[in-house]
Amino acid sequence: MSTDVEPSATAAGVRAVPPLRILLVLKTSQGGMWVLPHIDELRRRGHSVIVVLPAESGRLRAALQERGVPLTDSPFDFRFRPSPGALAGLLRLRHLFRRLSPDVLHYHLYASALAARLAGIGLGVPKVHMVAGPLYLESGPIRTAERLLSRLDSVTIGGSEFTARRYRELGRPHGRYPAIPYGLDTQYFQPLGERTRTGTRTILGVDQGSFVVVMIALVYAPKRLVCGGRGIKGHDVLISAWRKFHAEHPDSRLILVGSGFDEAGERYRQQLIHLLRLDDDTSTGITWLDTTDDVRPYYAAADLSVSPSLSDNHGAAVEAGAMGLPSVVSDAGGLPEAVPRDGGWVVPRGNSDALAQALAMAHGEHVRRVLHLRGARARQHILTNFSGSRVAQAIADTIEEAAGRPATGRVFSLFTDARFIVRGGGWVPVDPANGPSAREGYLRDGNRIRVVARSEPLPGGSSFQFEDGSELRPLPYYHGGGGLLAKLVPLTTSVVHAVADADAVLLRLPGAVGSVAAAACRALNRRYAVEVVGDPAEVLRSGALGAAGRRLAGPAAGYLRWVVRGASASRFVTSKTLQRRYPPRPGTPTMTIPNVRLSKSMFVDQGRHWSPGPFRLVAIGSHETRYKGHDVLLKAIRLLLDDEVPVTAAIAGDGRIHHELLALGRSAGLTGHVTFTGTLDDRATVIDLLDSASLFVMPSRTEGLPRALVEAMARALPAVGSAVGGIPELLDRSCLVPADDEVALAAGIRRLISNPREWETQSRRNLAVARDYEQSVLDERLTSWLRDVPSARSRR
């Protein structure tokens, strides 16, 4: 069924350049899932994307339909044979191209490329070919044909540097053959933690201390003219190497994950299992599992990934590296590009002896407990070079340039109090909330973001580009008020230089960096925009910084009012609280845009059902200062237990006062009742914690708009919080308590967990409120506001 209707409304994030109509041609409805981020990015930029693909059902078709991408069934079956039927199919495809009138023809996979090139001859439409892998270029006749046929492409994107180089060897200019990897969602593929590792090993029947190797790949049947008649993924090579290795290390295990690509591939797999007796994993140490929709648990269970392909692009090494797993790869195609020198091993393709030796070296590092260091370096390599968002932007830029409409975005310098430390050869944020998701909203409309923040010295240089293409401009690193005073002079100098160089200035306030930058903007006659994310007076009056801090509350509030009053554009994370206290200058662009942006996957479908105790309380927040009031929560839990209310609690967070909170818990006799989890680095662990809870508690002494609370509400979790900052804009009035009052907090918790009807009412209400923080809606508002942020270099 054809569904080639134009969308009724332009996608979010319309660009300043005219939108393009892009026709994407694919020979499959099942594979090619890697095109989805590219399509998402193009549609975010306001372009229309229509996909032409075979009529059969499949994973790709389902995913495109779920996104609302217009689809058209291909009138050509992508089978090239000398027959009138094939010619007629190509003519019908050409007629379809004429009818849809695209601005750009875009295609992946070789059969798609041949069809789109031939059917598009003479239509005057730019053509962008992205090459999924180099296998067909290993054929002499095809390589000769491509010397001519590739000239029908306006641009031929190599999915790896290896592939791009092979095309450049055909005699075309470098600019017509750029190398852009397919990329990966590095938030989805990330280390999952010890619980997933332990649980998956238990399911597999693998000892927790065993050395585990994983290979994740579909099985392709051998073809006479390809790779000498051997399976291209090299399963036979690995199995041969494994037998040699396993004979010396019988406690090791190999997990193969992947069914046959098609019926022939599955027959080949079964032949391997039968001939090599792989169904007896007790003697071989090999377990072969079918294809699964989620391969991450198997990476998490492993110590090493292997990709022994005879021909490949970047293969599974990208997924493995993103999961923090080192790899052994063959030297085929682009595989070596996916493994940094100190993040794994590269061996000659088809050489089982060399592969066995690499397995032995990895096992040795596993025994010495240093193998994980290679995994950390592998992840940093993937974050820097293969991030899906950054790759999707590069592909969208290439398509726009091929159509004669290059990107016209701006560079925003964001001055923030975030801190970055050195890990794995690059910078990572101390607070995960300042990671890639915090920058994502700024990167629409072709924009770039330069984060100006305090950062530890990076060995070997001071410039750094994050995986999403944004940049970190480091400021002198300090910690706490004493550190600020010690570094104030070099900090001020660095901030002044960053302001002077900025194209557009964003100040995140309150905070020392933003405050210094505001004074620099005034002194240098630069225009600036503010992002007000909290109330400094509330912070200081809370006593979190002691008696001296209380005396500074008034001056701090006055300074922020002066800064906001002088801003040319203002963004507030609350809908009214901060705006009343720090009013913007009349007539300037002002918008409510919370920092909290939740993906659709964060939301549950419906409210929860109450169940009797014991009740588990959860609190999440930094232990850097006493802002979050976790000491008040501990005192409230003691009161509840004294009243025989059956509660336990999990408190997530880390920082300077963490040990103080541990000591308070012990002195209050809460050992066994309260668990301190430390910082939760991955989203899956946060979700698991929230889903296990009966109530979320946020007893803060001050807040802007708290992300942790909104995330809990998105999981339909009832909550009790203090009536400070933006919390009253989130919770029902009946669920608010005074700050710094453990008696009121205990009463509020008891009231809600003991009333099933009210508990379920708040569950449904919180879920409904949280839906206002869905990412796509807020990103569109941020994009709109950024268009109104003026250039820094001209003041009215």
C-alpha positions in Angstrom: 0.0 0.0 0.0 1.4 3.4 -1.0 1.5 6.2 1.6 3.4 8.9 -0.2 1.3 11.8 1.3 3.2 14.9 2.3 3.1 15.6 6.1 0.4 18.1 7.1 2.8 20.1 9.2 6.5 20.8 9.0 8.6 18.9 11.5 10.0 20.6 14.6 13.0 22.8 14.3 12.4 24.5 10.9 15.6 25.9 9.6 16.2 29.3 8.1 16.9 27.8 4.7 14.0 26.5 2.5 13.0 22.9 3.4 14.1 20.1 1.1 12.0 17.2 -0.3 14.2 14.2 0.1 13.4 10.8 -1.5 15.3 7.9 0.3 15.5 4.7 -1.7 16.1 1.4 0.1 16.0 -2.2 -1.2 14.9 -3.6 2.2 12.0 -3.2 4.6 13.7 -5.4 7.2 17.3 -4.2 7.7 18.9 -0.8 7.4 17.8 0.4 10.8 20.8 2.7 10.9 19.0 5.2 8.5 16.5 6.1 11.3 18.7 8.7 13.1 19.5 10.3 9.7 15.8 10.6 8.9 15.1 12.0 12.4 17.7 14.7 12.0 16.5 15.7 8.5 13.0 16.0 9.7 14.1 18.0 12.8 15.6 20.4 10.4 12.2 20.9 8.7 12.9 18.7 5.6 10.3 16.3 4.2 11.6 12.7 3.8 9.7 10.1 1.8 11.0 6.5 1.8 10.7 4.2 -1.2 11.1 0.5 -0.2 9.8 -2.9 -1.0 6.2 -3.7 -0.1 6.9 -6.5 2.4 6.6 -6.0 6.1 9.7 -5.7 8.3 11.4 -4.0 11.2 12.4 -0.9 9.2 8.9 -0.4 7.7 7.4 -0.7 11.2 9.8 1.8 12.7 9.2 4.3 9.9 5.4 4.0 10.3 5.7 4.5 14.0 7.6 7.8 13.3 5.0 8.9 10.8 7.5 8.9 7.9 5.7 8.8 4.5 6.3 5.5 2.7 5.9 4.5 -0.9 6.1 0.9 -2.2 8.8 0.5 -4.8 7.6 -0.5 -8.3 11.0 -2.1 -8.9 12.1 -5.3 -7.0 15.8 -4.4 -7.0 16.7 -7.6 -8.9 18.9 -6.9 -11.9 18.5 -9.4 -14.7 18.5 -9.0 -18.4 14.7 -9.1 -19.0 11.9 -6.8 -20.1 10.4 -7.0 -16.6 13.5 -5.5 -15.0 13.5 -2.6 -17.6 9.8 -2.0 -17.0 10.4 -1.9 -13.3 13.1 0.7 -13.7 10.8 2.8 -15.9 8.1 2.7 -13.3 10.6 3.7 -10.6 11.6 6.7 -12.9 8.0 7.7 -13.2 7.6 7.6 -9.4 10.6 9.9 -9.1 9.1 12.3 -11.6 5.7 12.3 -9.7 7.3 12.9 -6.3 9.6 15.6 -7.6 12.3 15.4 -4.9 15.0 18.0 -4.4 17.5 15.2 -3.5 17.7 11.5 -4.2 19.3 9.6 -1.4 20.1 5.9 -1.3 22.0 3.2 0.6 22.9 -0.4 -0.3 24.3 -1.3 -3.7 21.1 -2.6 -5.4 19.3 0.6 -4.2 22.1 2.7 -5.6 22.0 1.0 -9.0 18.3 1.4 -9.3 18.2 5.1 -8.1 21.1 6.0 -10.4 19.7 4.5 -13.5 16.1 5.6 -12.9 17.2 9.1 -12.1 19.4 9.7 -15.2 18.5 13.0 -16.8 16.1 14.2 -14.0 18.5 16.9 -12.9 18.2 15.9 -9.2 21.2 15.8 -6.9 22.0 12.2 -5.8 23.6 11.3 -2.5 24.8 7.7 -2.1 25.9 6.4 1.3 27.9 3.2 1.1 27.0 0.7 3.8 30.1 -1.5 3.3 33.0 -2.2 0.9 32.2 -5.8 0.0 31.1 -5.3 -3.6 34.2 -3.2 -4.3 36.3 -6.3 -3.8 34.9 -7.6 -7.1 37.1 -6.4 -10.0 34.2 -6.2 -12.6 32.1 -4.2 -10.1 34.9 -1.9 -9.2 35.5 -1.2 -12.9 31.8 -0.5 -13.4 31.8 1.8 -10.4 34.5 3.9 -11.9 31.7 5.1 -14.4 28.5 4.6 -12.4 29.7 6.5 -9.3 29.9 9.6 -11.5 26.1 9.6 -11.5 26.3 10.4 -7.7 26.6 14.0 -6.7 28.2 12.8 -3.5 29.3 9.3 -2.5 29.6 9.0 1.2 31.9 6.2 2.4 30.5 4.6 5.6 34.1 4.2 6.7 37.4 5.9 5.7 38.4 2.6 4.1 35.4 2.6 1.8 35.8 6.3 0.9 39.5 5.6 0.1 38.5 2.8 -2.2 36.2 5.1 -4.1 38.8 7.9 -4.2 41.1 5.4 -5.9 38.7 5.3 -8.8 39.8 8.8 -9.6 37.2 11.2 -8.1 37.9 14.3 -6.0 38.2 13.9 -2.2 35.2 16.3 -1.6 32.9 14.0 -3.7 33.8 11.0 -1.5 33.7 12.1 2.1 33.9 9.5 4.9 31.0 9.6 7.5 30.4 6.5 9.7 26.9 5.2 10.2 27.1 6.1 13.9 25.4 4.7 17.0 23.1 5.8 19.7 25.7 6.1 22.5 23.0 6.7 25.1 21.3 3.4 24.3 24.6 1.6 23.9 26.3 2.4 27.2 27.7 0.3 30.1 24.7 -1.2 31.9 26.3 -1.9 35.3 27.1 -4.9 37.4 23.5 -6.0 38.0 22.9 -6.6 34.3 26.2 -8.3 33.9 25.6 -10.7 36.8 22.0 -11.4 35.8 22.8 -12.2 32.2 25.7 -14.5 33.2 23.3 -16.3 35.6 20.8 -16.8 32.8 23.6 -18.1 30.5 24.9 -20.4 33.2 28.3 -18.7 33.2 30.4 -18.5 36.3 30.7 -14.9 37.5 34.5 -15.1 37.4 34.9 -16.7 33.9 36.5 -15.0 30.9 33.6 -14.4 28.5 34.0 -13.5 24.8 31.0 -12.5 22.6 30.5 -12.3 18.9 27.3 -10.6 17.7 26.6 -11.0 14.0 24.1 -12.4 11.6 25.3 -15.5 9.7 25.7 -15.1 5.9 26.0 -18.2 3.7 29.2 -18.6 1.8 29.1 -17.5 -1.9 31.5 -18.8 -4.5 32.5 -15.4 -5.8 32.7 -13.7 -2.4 35.7 -14.0 0.1 36.8 -17.2 -1.5 33.6 -19.0 -0.8 33.7 -18.5 3.0 31.1 -16.8 5.2 31.9 -13.1 5.3 31.5 -12.7 9.1 34.3 -15.2 9.8 32.4 -17.4 12.2 34.5 -20.4 11.1 37.7 -18.4 11.7 36.7 -17.6 15.3 35.5 -21.2 16.1 38.8 -22.5 14.9 40.8 -20.0 17.0 38.5 -20.7 19.9 39.3 -24.4 19.9 43.0 -23.6 20.2 42.4 -21.0 22.9 39.8 -23.0 24.9 42.1 -26.1 25.1 44.4 -24.0 27.3 41.7 -22.0 29.1 38.8 -24.4 29.7 37.0 -22.1 32.1 36.4 -19.5 29.3 33.2 -19.1 27.4 32.3 -17.9 23.9 28.8 -16.5 23.3 27.7 -16.3 19.7 24.6 -14.3 19.1 22.9 -14.3 15.7 20.7 -16.4 13.4 21.1 -16.7 9.7 20.5 -13.6 7.6 18.2 -15.6 5.4 17.3 -19.2 4.9 20.7 -20.0 3.3 22.4 -18.3 6.2 20.5 -20.3 8.7 21.3 -23.6 6.9 25.0 -22.6 7.0 24.7 -21.9 10.8 23.1 -25.2 11.5 25.8 -27.0 9.5 28.5 -25.3 11.6 26.7 -26.2 14.8 26.4 -29.9 13.7 29.8 -30.3 12.1 31.7 -28.7 14.9 29.5 -30.2 17.6 28.7 -26.7 19.0 25.5 -28.0 20.6 27.6 -29.4 23.4 28.8 -26.3 25.1 30.2 -28.2 28.1 33.1 -29.4 26.0 33.5 -26.6 23.5 32.7 -23.6 25.8 30.5 -22.2 23.1 26.9 -21.1 23.3 25.2 -20.1 20.1 22.0 -18.0 20.6 19.4 -16.8 18.0 19.1 -13.2 16.9 17.6 -11.0 19.7 16.1 -7.5 19.6 18.3 -6.3 22.5 21.9 -7.4 22.4 23.1 -5.1 25.2 22.9 -7.7 28.0 25.3 -10.0 26.1 27.8 -7.2 25.7 27.4 -6.4 29.4 28.0 -10.1 30.4 31.2 -10.3 28.3 34.8 -9.2 28.8 35.7 -9.1 25.1 34.0 -8.7 21.8 35.3 -10.3 18.6 34.6 -9.3 15.0 36.7 -11.7 12.7 35.0 -10.6 9.4 36.6 -11.2 6.0 34.9 -8.0 4.8 33.1 -5.4 6.9 32.4 -1.8 7.5 32.8 -1.0 11.2 30.8 -4.0 12.4 29.9 -4.8 15.9 33.1 -3.2 17.3 31.2 0.1 17.5 28.4 -1.3 19.6 30.9 -3.1 21.8 33.1 -0.1 22.3 30.1 2.1 23.2 29.2 -0.6 25.9 32.7 -0.2 27.3 34.0 -3.5 25.9 37.4 -4.0 24.2 37.4 -5.8 20.8 39.5 -8.1 18.7 38.9 -7.3 15.1 40.3 -8.5 11.8 42.0 -6.0 9.5 39.1 -6.2 7.1 37.5 -3.0 5.7 36.7 -0.3 8.3 37.0 -2.6 11.4 40.4 -1.2 12.5 38.9 2.3 12.5 36.5 1.2 15.2 39.2 0.1 17.6 41.7 2.5 19.1 45.3 1.3 19.5 44.9 0.9 23.2 41.3 -0.3 23.2 41.7 -3.7 21.6 43.6 -5.8 19.0 43.6 -6.0 15.2 44.6 -9.3 13.6 45.0 -10.4 10.0 41.7 -11.6 8.5 41.2 -15.3 8.1 44.2 -16.0 10.5 42.9 -18.2 13.3 46.3 -18.5 14.9 46.7 -14.8 15.2 43.1 -14.6 16.6 43.9 -17.2 19.2 47.0 -15.3 20.3 44.9 -12.1 20.7 42.4 -14.0 22.8 45.2 -15.2 25.0 46.6 -11.7 25.5 43.1 -10.4 26.4 42.7 -13.3 28.8 46.0 -12.4 30.4 44.8 -8.8 31.0 41.5 -10.1 32.3 43.4 -12.2 34.9 45.5 -9.1 35.9 42.2 -7.1 36.1 43.4 -4.4 33.6 41.3 -5.5 30.5 38.5 -3.1 31.5 40.9 -0.1 31.0 40.9 -1.0 27.2 37.1 -1.0 27.4 37.1 2.5 28.8 39.4 3.8 26.1 37.2 2.0 23.5 34.1 3.8 24.7 35.8 7.2 24.6 36.9 6.5 21.0 33.3 5.6 20.0 31.9 8.7 21.8 34.4 10.9 20.0 34.0 9.4 16.5 30.8 7.5 16.1 28.1 9.3 18.1 24.8 8.9 16.2 23.7 12.5 16.8 26.9 14.0 15.5 26.9 11.6 12.5 23.3 12.3 11.6 24.1 16.0 11.6 27.1 15.4 9.2 24.9 13.4 6.8 22.2 16.0 6.9 24.8 18.7 6.2 26.1 16.7 3.3 22.6 16.3 1.8 21.9 20.0 2.2 25.2 20.9 0.6 24.5 18.6 -2.4 21.2 20.4 -2.9 22.9 23.8 -2.7 21.5 24.7 0.6 24.3 24.4 3.2 23.8 24.8 6.9 23.4 28.4 8.2 23.4 27.7 12.0 25.1 29.8 14.7 27.6 29.1 17.5 26.3 29.7 21.0 28.7 30.1 23.9 27.1 28.7 27.1 28.7 30.0 30.3 27.9 27.5 33.0 29.0 26.3 36.5 29.2 22.7 35.2 32.4 20.8 36.0 34.3 18.5 33.7 37.0 16.0 34.7 39.4 14.0 32.6 38.4 10.3 31.9 39.7 8.1 29.1 41.6 10.8 27.2 38.8 13.3 27.2 36.4 15.3 29.4 33.3 14.0 31.0 30.9 15.9 33.3 31.0 15.4 37.0 27.2 15.5 36.9 25.7 13.2 34.2 22.9 15.7 33.8 25.5 17.9 32.0 26.2 15.2 29.4 25.1 14.9 25.8 21.4 15.1 26.5 21.9 18.6 28.0 23.4 19.9 24.8 21.1 18.1 22.4 18.4 20.8 22.3 20.9 23.5 21.2 22.1 21.6 18.2 19.0 21.9 16.1 18.6 24.4 13.2 22.2 23.7 12.3 23.5 25.4 15.5 26.6 24.5 17.4 27.2 24.9 21.1 30.5 25.9 22.9 30.3 25.0 26.6 32.5 27.4 28.7 33.0 25.6 32.0 35.6 24.8 34.6 37.6 21.7 33.5 40.5 19.7 34.8 43.7 20.1 32.7 43.6 17.7 29.7 47.0 16.1 29.0 48.3 16.9 25.5 46.2 19.9 24.7 43.3 22.2 25.7 40.9 21.8 22.8 38.2 19.2 22.8 35.1 18.3 20.7 32.4 16.2 22.2 30.9 13.3 20.4 27.9 15.4 19.2 30.1 18.0 17.6 29.8 20.5 20.4 33.0 22.0 21.9 34.3 22.5 25.4 36.2 25.7 26.2 37.9 24.9 29.5 38.1 27.4 32.4 40.5 27.0 35.4 39.2 24.2 37.6 38.2 24.9 41.1 36.0 23.3 43.8 34.0 25.2 46.4 34.1 28.8 47.7 37.7 28.7 48.7 38.8 27.3 45.4 36.8 30.1 43.6 38.7 32.8 45.6 42.0 31.1 44.8 41.3 31.0 41.1 39.3 34.2 40.7 41.9 36.1 38.7 42.7 33.4 36.1 39.0 32.5 36.0 38.1 36.1 35.2 40.8 36.4 32.6 39.6 33.2 30.8 35.9 34.3 31.0 36.7 37.7 29.5 38.6 36.1 26.6 35.7 33.6 26.0 33.2 36.5 26.0 35.3 38.5 23.6 35.4 35.6 21.1 31.8 34.6 21.3 29.3 35.0 18.5 26.3 34.6 20.8 26.4 34.5 24.6 24.2 32.4 26.9 24.6 32.8 30.7 23.3 30.0 32.9 22.5 31.5 36.3 22.9 31.5 39.2 26.5 30.6 39.3 30.0 32.1 39.6 30.9 31.5 35.9 27.7 33.1 34.6 28.0 36.0 37.0 31.6 36.8 36.0 30.6 36.5 32.3 27.7 38.9 32.9 30.1 41.6 34.2 32.4 40.9 31.3 29.6 41.4 28.8 28.7 44.7 30.3 32.4 45.8 30.4 32.9 44.7 26.7 29.6 46.1 25.5 28.4 42.6 24.5 24.8 41.5 24.3 23.8 38.4 26.1 20.9 36.1 26.9 20.2 34.5 30.3 19.0 31.0 31.4 17.7 31.4 34.9 17.7 27.9 36.5 17.5 28.7 40.2 17.2 31.3 42.9 20.5 32.3 44.6 18.7 34.0 47.5 16.9 30.8 48.3 20.1 28.8 48.2 21.9 31.2 50.5 19.0 31.7 53.0 18.8 28.0 53.4 22.1 28.0 55.3 23.7 25.5 52.9 26.7 27.8 52.7 26.6 28.8 56.4 26.0 32.1 58.2 28.1 34.1 55.8 26.0 32.8 53.0 22.8 34.0 54.6 24.2 37.5 54.8 25.0 37.4 51.0 21.4 36.4 50.0 20.2 39.9 49.5 23.2 41.1 47.4 23.1 37.9 45.3 19.4 38.4 44.5 20.1 42.1 43.6 22.9 41.2 41.3 20.9 38.5 39.5 18.0 41.0 39.0 20.5 43.5 37.5 21.9 40.8 35.2 18.5 39.6 34.0 17.3 43.2 33.6 20.2 43.8 31.2 19.7 40.7 29.1 18.5 40.9 25.5 16.6 37.5 25.9 15.6 35.4 28.9 14.8 31.8 29.5 13.3 30.6 32.8 13.0 27.0 33.9 9.8 27.8 35.9 6.5 29.1 34.6 6.2 31.9 37.1 8.2 31.6 40.3 11.6 32.8 39.0 10.1 35.3 36.6 8.4 37.1 39.5 11.6 37.3 41.5 13.9 38.2 38.6 11.8 40.0 36.0 13.2 40.4 32.5 13.3 43.7 30.6 10.0 44.5 29.0 10.0 43.9 25.2 12.8 41.3 25.2 12.1 37.7 24.1 11.2 35.7 27.2 10.1 32.1 27.4 9.5 29.3 29.9 11.7 26.3 28.8 12.6 23.8 31.5 16.0 22.2 31.5 14.3 18.8 31.9 13.7 17.1 28.6 12.4 13.5 28.7 12.4 11.1 25.8 9.3 9.1 25.1 10.9 5.9 26.4 11.0 7.5 29.9 7.2 7.5 30.2 5.0 4.7 31.4 1.6 4.2 29.7 -0.6 4.5 32.8 -0.8 5.2 36.5 0.2 2.7 39.2 -1.8 0.6 41.6 -1.2 0.9 45.3 0.0 -2.1 47.2 0.5 -2.5 51.0 3.9 -2.1 52.6 6.7 -2.3 53.3 7.0 1.0 51.4 10.2 1.9 49.6 11.1 5.6 49.5 13.5 6.9 46.9 15.5 10.2 46.8 18.0 11.3 44.1 20.2 14.3 44.2 23.8 15.7 44.6 25.6 15.4 48.0 27.9 18.2 47.1 26.0 20.5 49.4 23.0 20.3 51.8 20.6 21.7 49.1 18.8 18.4 48.6 17.8 18.0 52.2 18.7 14.3 52.4 19.6 14.8 56.1 16.0 15.9 56.7 14.8 12.8 55.0 16.9 10.6 57.2 15.5 12.2 60.3 11.9 11.8 58.9 12.6 8.1 58.2 13.6 7.7 61.9 10.3 9.2 63.0 8.3 6.9 60.7 10.1 3.8 62.0 9.5 5.0 65.6 5.8 5.1 64.7 6.1 1.6 63.2 5.4 2.7 59.6 7.1 0.0 57.5 9.4 2.0 55.3 12.8 1.5 53.7 14.7 4.0 51.5 17.3 4.2 48.7 19.2 7.5 48.5 21.2 8.1 45.3 23.9 10.7 45.1 27.5 11.5 45.9 29.6 14.5 46.8 31.4 16.3 49.6 28.8 15.6 52.3 28.2 12.0 51.4 30.2 10.6 54.3 28.4 13.0 56.6 25.0 11.6 55.5 26.3 8.0 56.0 27.4 8.9 59.5 24.0 10.5 60.2 22.2 7.3 59.0 24.3 5.1 61.2 23.8 7.4 64.3 20.1 7.4 63.7 20.0 3.6 63.7 19.0 3.4 60.0 21.5 0.7 58.9 19.4 -2.0 57.1 16.6 0.5 56.5 18.4 3.0 54.2 20.6 2.2 51.2 23.0 4.7 49.8 23.5 3.8 46.1 26.1 6.5 45.1 25.7 8.3 41.8 23.6 6.5 39.2 25.5 6.9 35.9 23.1 5.2 33.4 19.4 5.8 32.7 18.4 2.2 32.9 19.5 2.0 36.6 17.6 5.2 37.4 14.5 3.7 35.8 14.9 0.4 37.7 15.2 2.4 41.0 12.2 4.5 40.3 10.1 1.5 39.3 10.9 -0.3 42.5 9.8 2.6 44.7 6.5 3.4 46.4 7.2 7.1 46.8 9.6 9.7 45.6 10.8 12.2 48.1 12.4 15.6 47.4 13.0 17.5 50.7 15.1 20.2 49.1 16.0 23.4 50.7 16.2 25.1 47.3 15.5 24.1 43.7 15.1 25.3 40.2 13.0 22.8 38.3 14.3 19.4 39.5 14.9 16.8 36.8 14.9 13.9 39.2 11.4 14.7 40.3 10.0 15.0 36.8 11.6 11.7 35.9 9.9 10.1 38.9 6.6 11.6 37.8 7.1 10.2 34.3 7.2 6.7 35.9 3.8 7.6 37.5 5.4 7.7 40.9 3.6 9.7 43.7 5.9 12.2 45.4 6.3 14.4 48.4 8.4 17.5 48.2 9.3 20.7 49.9 7.5 23.9 48.9 10.6 25.6 47.3 11.7 26.7 43.9 9.9 25.0 41.0 8.6 22.0 43.1 5.2 23.7 43.7 4.8 24.0 39.9 5.1 20.2 39.7 3.4 18.6 42.7 -0.2 18.9 44.0 -0.5 21.3 46.9 -1.4 18.4 49.2 2.0 16.8 48.6 4.0 19.9 49.6 5.7 20.3 53.0 7.8 23.1 54.5 11.6 22.9 53.9 13.9 21.8 56.7 11.0 20.2 58.7 11.4 16.5 59.3 8.1 16.3 61.3 6.1 17.7 58.4 8.0 15.6 55.9 7.3 12.4 57.9 3.6 13.3 58.2 3.4 14.0 54.4 4.9 10.6 53.6 2.7 8.8 56.1 -0.4 10.4 54.8 0.2 9.5 51.1 1.4 5.9 51.5 -1.4 5.0 53.9 -4.2 6.3 51.6 -4.6 4.0 48.5 -7.1 6.2 46.7 -5.1 9.4 47.1 -1.8 7.5 46.2 -3.3 6.3 42.9 -4.8 9.7 42.2 -1.3 11.4 42.6 0.2 8.6 40.4 -2.1 9.5 37.5 -1.8 13.2 38.1 2.0 13.1 38.2 2.2 11.2 34.9 -0.1 13.7 33.2 2.0 16.7 34.4 5.3 15.0 33.4 4.1 14.7 29.8 4.5 18.5 29.5 8.3 17.8 29.6 8.5 15.5 26.6 11.6 16.3 24.7 10.4 17.1 21.2 8.0 19.8 22.5 10.6 21.5 24.6 13.3 21.3 21.9 11.0 23.1 19.5 10.5 25.9 22.0 14.2 26.2 22.7 14.9 26.3 19.0 12.4 29.1 18.6 13.9 31.1 21.5 17.5 30.7 20.3 16.5 32.3 17.0 15.6 35.4 19.0 18.9 35.5 20.9 20.9 38.4 19.4 24.5 38.5 18.3 26.9 39.3 21.1 28.8 42.0 19.1 26.2 44.7 18.7 24.3 46.3 21.5 21.3 48.6 21.3 
